[in-house]
Amino acid sequence: MIFGRRASKTRLRAGRNNVWRCQETTVQNSAQHNEADINSPESRKAVFRSLVDLYAAGDVSSLDQVIPPDYVGHVSAGDRDREGFLQSILYFHNLFIYTKDSFIIEDQLVDGEKVVTRMTAHVHSRETGEPITLLGINIACIIDGKILEEWNTWEQLKIPQS
């Protein structure tokens, strides 16, 4: 956050075909210290790490801590809202067994309001108990402690033997 009269701020804007995008705009900044802290690069990383912890625990009742009602997610299956994200957590918890240490954040980079995270998930198939490794990349737009928009993709490193 830049202290002074003006600062760059990202807000979601409806683009062509009503696709939401995280875009830079210039707004007046009150330069309050606590706003600077919540929007610092380390705070933004911590917000995403909190989401990862909630996901691993399957704690959908606490999602409002990091996911606002107007959340938009972009995944290979198509765009999803907050409810769609909640349903995906439940779906994947039915497929895989997670532990609190299932996710390893390998890299995290911050550029403005965007946090890019490369991670590995070590889970087990509920059906067979076989270990499965997933590799993921996520780009999240994080403002004021909330993930407003994200893009992510996951790849299975090892295919279970049937």
Short mmCIF file of the C-alpha atoms (twelve columns), coordinates in Angstrom:
data_MODEL
# 
_entry.id   MODEL 
# 
loop_
_atom_site.group_PDB 
_atom_site.id 
_atom_site.type_symbol 
_atom_site.label_atom_id 
_atom_site.label_alt_id 
_atom_site.label_comp_id 
_atom_site.label_asym_id 
_atom_site.label_seq_id 
_atom_site.Cartn_x 
_atom_site.Cartn_y 
_atom_site.Cartn_z 
_atom_site.pdbx_PDB_model_num 
ATOM 1   C CA . MET A 1   0.000   0.000   0.000   1 
ATOM 2   C CA . ILE A 2   1.297   3.443   -0.846  1 
ATOM 3   C CA . PHE A 3   0.833   6.153   1.741   1 
ATOM 4   C CA . GLY A 4   -0.295  9.465   0.366   1 
ATOM 5   C CA . ARG A 5   -3.156  10.943  -1.604  1 
ATOM 6   C CA . ARG A 6   -3.668  8.232   -4.202  1 
ATOM 7   C CA . ALA A 7   -3.033  4.509   -4.341  1 
ATOM 8   C CA . SER A 8   -3.638  1.704   -6.768  1 
ATOM 9   C CA . LYS A 9   -6.559  -0.508  -5.785  1 
ATOM 10  C CA . THR A 10  -7.983  -3.547  -7.525  1 
ATOM 11  C CA . ARG A 11  -11.714 -4.060  -7.805  1 
ATOM 12  C CA . LEU A 12  -13.752 -6.583  -9.696  1 
ATOM 13  C CA . ARG A 13  -15.243 -5.202  -12.882 1 
ATOM 14  C CA . ALA A 14  -17.654 -6.874  -15.285 1 
ATOM 15  C CA . GLY A 15  -15.946 -7.227  -18.616 1 
ATOM 16  C CA . ARG A 16  -17.065 -8.541  -21.956 1 
ATOM 17  C CA . ASN A 17  -19.685 -11.325 -21.634 1 
ATOM 18  C CA . ASN A 18  -20.099 -10.555 -17.898 1 
ATOM 19  C CA . VAL A 19  -16.752 -12.199 -17.073 1 
ATOM 20  C CA . TRP A 20  -15.453 -10.705 -13.854 1 
ATOM 21  C CA . ARG A 21  -11.893 -9.527  -13.815 1 
ATOM 22  C CA . CYS A 22  -9.570  -8.202  -11.178 1 
ATOM 23  C CA . GLN A 23  -8.462  -4.822  -12.568 1 
ATOM 24  C CA . GLU A 24  -6.285  -1.982  -11.353 1 
ATOM 25  C CA . THR A 25  -8.001  1.360   -10.741 1 
ATOM 26  C CA . THR A 26  -6.854  4.465   -8.951  1 
ATOM 27  C CA . VAL A 27  -8.781  5.527   -5.871  1 
ATOM 28  C CA . GLN A 28  -8.360  7.953   -3.016  1 
ATOM 29  C CA . ASN A 29  -6.509  6.399   -0.090  1 
ATOM 30  C CA . SER A 30  -7.098  7.316   3.529   1 
ATOM 31  C CA . ALA A 31  -3.689  5.770   4.319   1 
ATOM 32  C CA . GLN A 32  -4.834  4.233   7.561   1 
ATOM 33  C CA . HIS A 33  -2.188  2.012   9.132   1 
ATOM 34  C CA . ASN A 34  -4.455  -1.015  9.686   1 
ATOM 35  C CA . GLU A 35  -5.584  -0.967  6.046   1 
ATOM 36  C CA . ALA A 36  -1.929  -1.051  5.012   1 
ATOM 37  C CA . ASP A 37  -1.328  -4.058  7.281   1 
ATOM 38  C CA . ILE A 38  -4.284  -6.101  5.989   1 
ATOM 39  C CA . ASN A 39  -3.224  -5.420  2.402   1 
ATOM 40  C CA . SER A 40  0.494   -6.023  2.865   1 
ATOM 41  C CA . PRO A 41  2.084   -8.776  0.771   1 
ATOM 42  C CA . GLU A 42  2.591   -10.971 3.866   1 
ATOM 43  C CA . SER A 43  -1.037  -10.482 4.956   1 
ATOM 44  C CA . ARG A 44  -2.268  -11.425 1.504   1 
ATOM 45  C CA . LYS A 45  -0.155  -14.595 1.581   1 
ATOM 46  C CA . ALA A 46  -1.539  -15.405 5.041   1 
ATOM 47  C CA . VAL A 47  -5.131  -15.065 3.768   1 
ATOM 48  C CA . PHE A 48  -4.483  -17.658 1.099   1 
ATOM 49  C CA . ARG A 49  -2.731  -19.957 3.589   1 
ATOM 50  C CA . SER A 50  -5.832  -19.644 5.813   1 
ATOM 51  C CA . LEU A 51  -7.998  -20.766 2.905   1 
ATOM 52  C CA . VAL A 52  -5.728  -23.774 2.349   1 
ATOM 53  C CA . ASP A 53  -6.056  -24.721 6.039   1 
ATOM 54  C CA . LEU A 54  -9.861  -24.397 5.909   1 
ATOM 55  C CA . TYR A 55  -9.936  -26.489 2.734   1 
ATOM 56  C CA . ALA A 56  -7.779  -29.252 4.245   1 
ATOM 57  C CA . ALA A 57  -10.028 -29.358 7.315   1 
ATOM 58  C CA . GLY A 58  -13.190 -29.295 5.186   1 
ATOM 59  C CA . ASP A 59  -14.319 -26.370 7.349   1 
ATOM 60  C CA . VAL A 60  -16.933 -24.859 5.041   1 
ATOM 61  C CA . SER A 61  -18.664 -23.104 7.958   1 
ATOM 62  C CA . SER A 62  -15.638 -20.793 8.335   1 
ATOM 63  C CA . LEU A 63  -15.275 -19.881 4.644   1 
ATOM 64  C CA . ASP A 64  -16.746 -16.425 5.253   1 
ATOM 65  C CA . GLN A 65  -13.464 -15.531 7.000   1 
ATOM 66  C CA . VAL A 66  -11.725 -15.432 3.614   1 
ATOM 67  C CA . ILE A 67  -14.369 -15.814 0.865   1 
ATOM 68  C CA . PRO A 68  -16.902 -12.962 0.422   1 
ATOM 69  C CA . PRO A 69  -20.451 -13.479 -0.921  1 
ATOM 70  C CA . ASP A 70  -19.482 -11.999 -4.327  1 
ATOM 71  C CA . TYR A 71  -16.514 -14.367 -4.838  1 
ATOM 72  C CA . VAL A 72  -15.816 -15.563 -8.401  1 
ATOM 73  C CA . GLY A 73  -13.665 -18.612 -9.145  1 
ATOM 74  C CA . HIS A 74  -12.348 -19.702 -12.521 1 
ATOM 75  C CA . VAL A 75  -11.568 -23.428 -12.830 1 
ATOM 76  C CA . SER A 76  -11.382 -25.918 -15.701 1 
ATOM 77  C CA . ALA A 77  -15.009 -26.960 -15.077 1 
ATOM 78  C CA . GLY A 78  -16.145 -23.339 -15.527 1 
ATOM 79  C CA . ASP A 79  -16.765 -20.320 -13.354 1 
ATOM 80  C CA . ARG A 80  -18.183 -20.762 -9.869  1 
ATOM 81  C CA . ASP A 81  -19.588 -18.594 -7.110  1 
ATOM 82  C CA . ARG A 82  -19.106 -18.939 -3.349  1 
ATOM 83  C CA . GLU A 83  -21.702 -21.733 -3.113  1 
ATOM 84  C CA . GLY A 84  -20.010 -23.573 -5.986  1 
ATOM 85  C CA . PHE A 85  -16.691 -23.336 -4.163  1 
ATOM 86  C CA . LEU A 86  -18.263 -24.685 -0.982  1 
ATOM 87  C CA . GLN A 87  -19.747 -27.601 -2.949  1 
ATOM 88  C CA . SER A 88  -16.365 -28.365 -4.544  1 
ATOM 89  C CA . ILE A 89  -14.757 -28.655 -1.100  1 
ATOM 90  C CA . LEU A 90  -17.425 -31.133 -0.024  1 
ATOM 91  C CA . TYR A 91  -17.110 -33.041 -3.312  1 
ATOM 92  C CA . PHE A 92  -13.329 -33.435 -3.058  1 
ATOM 93  C CA . HIS A 93  -13.546 -34.388 0.620   1 
ATOM 94  C CA . ASN A 94  -15.828 -37.242 -0.495  1 
ATOM 95  C CA . LEU A 95  -13.163 -38.396 -2.990  1 
ATOM 96  C CA . PHE A 96  -10.006 -37.884 -0.932  1 
ATOM 97  C CA . ILE A 97  -8.841  -38.118 2.664   1 
ATOM 98  C CA . TYR A 98  -7.107  -34.908 3.753   1 
ATOM 99  C CA . THR A 99  -5.031  -34.177 6.840   1 
ATOM 100 C CA . LYS A 100 -4.069  -30.775 8.207   1 
ATOM 101 C CA . ASP A 101 -0.667  -31.291 6.563   1 
ATOM 102 C CA . SER A 102 -2.010  -32.404 3.160   1 
ATOM 103 C CA . PHE A 103 -1.088  -29.140 1.440   1 
ATOM 104 C CA . ILE A 104 2.477   -27.905 1.027   1 
ATOM 105 C CA . ILE A 105 2.920   -24.390 -0.283  1 
ATOM 106 C CA . GLU A 106 5.999   -24.574 -2.482  1 
ATOM 107 C CA . ASP A 107 6.095   -20.947 -3.708  1 
ATOM 108 C CA . GLN A 108 4.081   -17.780 -3.140  1 
ATOM 109 C CA . LEU A 109 4.535   -14.534 -5.039  1 
ATOM 110 C CA . VAL A 110 2.643   -11.269 -4.612  1 
ATOM 111 C CA . ASP A 111 2.101   -8.646  -7.300  1 
ATOM 112 C CA . GLY A 112 -0.248  -5.906  -6.113  1 
ATOM 113 C CA . GLU A 113 -3.492  -7.573  -5.037  1 
ATOM 114 C CA . LYS A 114 -2.680  -10.865 -6.760  1 
ATOM 115 C CA . VAL A 115 -1.117  -13.793 -4.916  1 
ATOM 116 C CA . VAL A 116 0.298   -16.623 -7.003  1 
ATOM 117 C CA . THR A 117 0.727   -19.916 -5.169  1 
ATOM 118 C CA . ARG A 118 2.291   -23.176 -6.340  1 
ATOM 119 C CA . MET A 119 1.399   -26.058 -4.050  1 
ATOM 120 C CA . THR A 120 1.391   -29.802 -3.651  1 
ATOM 121 C CA . ALA A 121 -1.388  -31.837 -2.035  1 
ATOM 122 C CA . HIS A 122 -0.742  -35.269 -0.561  1 
ATOM 123 C CA . VAL A 123 -4.090  -37.020 -0.139  1 
ATOM 124 C CA . HIS A 124 -5.433  -40.587 -0.095  1 
ATOM 125 C CA . SER A 125 -8.210  -42.074 -2.183  1 
ATOM 126 C CA . ARG A 126 -11.260 -42.756 -0.021  1 
ATOM 127 C CA . GLU A 127 -12.064 -45.758 -2.207  1 
ATOM 128 C CA . THR A 128 -8.698  -47.535 -2.116  1 
ATOM 129 C CA . GLY A 129 -6.626  -45.717 0.515   1 
ATOM 130 C CA . GLU A 130 -3.898  -45.280 -2.092  1 
ATOM 131 C CA . PRO A 131 -1.771  -42.109 -1.761  1 
ATOM 132 C CA . ILE A 132 -2.254  -39.486 -4.471  1 
ATOM 133 C CA . THR A 133 -0.148  -36.417 -5.168  1 
ATOM 134 C CA . LEU A 134 -1.727  -33.359 -6.781  1 
ATOM 135 C CA . LEU A 135 0.106   -30.291 -8.086  1 
ATOM 136 C CA . GLY A 136 -1.745  -26.980 -8.086  1 
ATOM 137 C CA . ILE A 137 -1.306  -23.405 -9.170  1 
ATOM 138 C CA . ASN A 138 -3.599  -20.655 -7.925  1 
ATOM 139 C CA . ILE A 139 -3.799  -16.944 -8.695  1 
ATOM 140 C CA . ALA A 140 -5.962  -15.132 -6.148  1 
ATOM 141 C CA . CYS A 141 -7.072  -11.509 -6.077  1 
ATOM 142 C CA . ILE A 142 -7.012  -10.632 -2.354  1 
ATOM 143 C CA . ILE A 143 -8.302  -7.280  -1.074  1 
ATOM 144 C CA . ASP A 144 -8.990  -6.307  2.532   1 
ATOM 145 C CA . GLY A 145 -8.427  -9.851  3.770   1 
ATOM 146 C CA . LYS A 146 -10.815 -11.559 1.317   1 
ATOM 147 C CA . ILE A 147 -10.291 -13.616 -1.837  1 
ATOM 148 C CA . LEU A 148 -12.513 -11.834 -4.343  1 
ATOM 149 C CA . GLU A 149 -11.515 -13.804 -7.422  1 
ATOM 150 C CA . GLU A 150 -9.240  -16.714 -8.208  1 
ATOM 151 C CA . TRP A 151 -7.994  -18.871 -11.034 1 
ATOM 152 C CA . ASN A 152 -6.700  -22.350 -10.285 1 
ATOM 153 C CA . THR A 153 -5.737  -25.617 -11.833 1 
ATOM 154 C CA . TRP A 154 -4.750  -28.985 -10.386 1 
ATOM 155 C CA . GLU A 155 -2.951  -31.924 -11.949 1 
ATOM 156 C CA . GLN A 156 -2.681  -35.446 -10.599 1 
ATOM 157 C CA . LEU A 157 0.950   -36.512 -10.463 1 
ATOM 158 C CA . LYS A 158 0.337   -40.194 -9.819  1 
ATOM 159 C CA . ILE A 159 -2.678  -42.010 -11.195 1 
ATOM 160 C CA . PRO A 160 -3.962  -44.687 -8.814  1 
ATOM 161 C CA . GLN A 161 -3.630  -48.244 -10.065 1 
ATOM 162 C CA . SER A 162 -7.015  -49.980 -10.307 1 
# 
